[in-house]
Amino acid sequence: MSRNALYMIIGALIVVVAGFSYYAYQEEQKPEGVEIQIGKDGLSVQEN
């Protein structure tokens, strides 16, 4: 395996880990409980 291919694999793994970390952070920031929204389509109730 060439050195450039190894660098590309390591770089791809870093991007995947960073993306997953960002996704997990966003999921942690969501409020817990019941969310009520009133919009043009009416009343929407969602349980988080």
Buried (B, 14 or more C-beta within 10 A) or exposed (E): EEEEEEEEEEEEEEEEEEEEEEEEEEEEEEEEEEEEEEEEEEEEEEEE
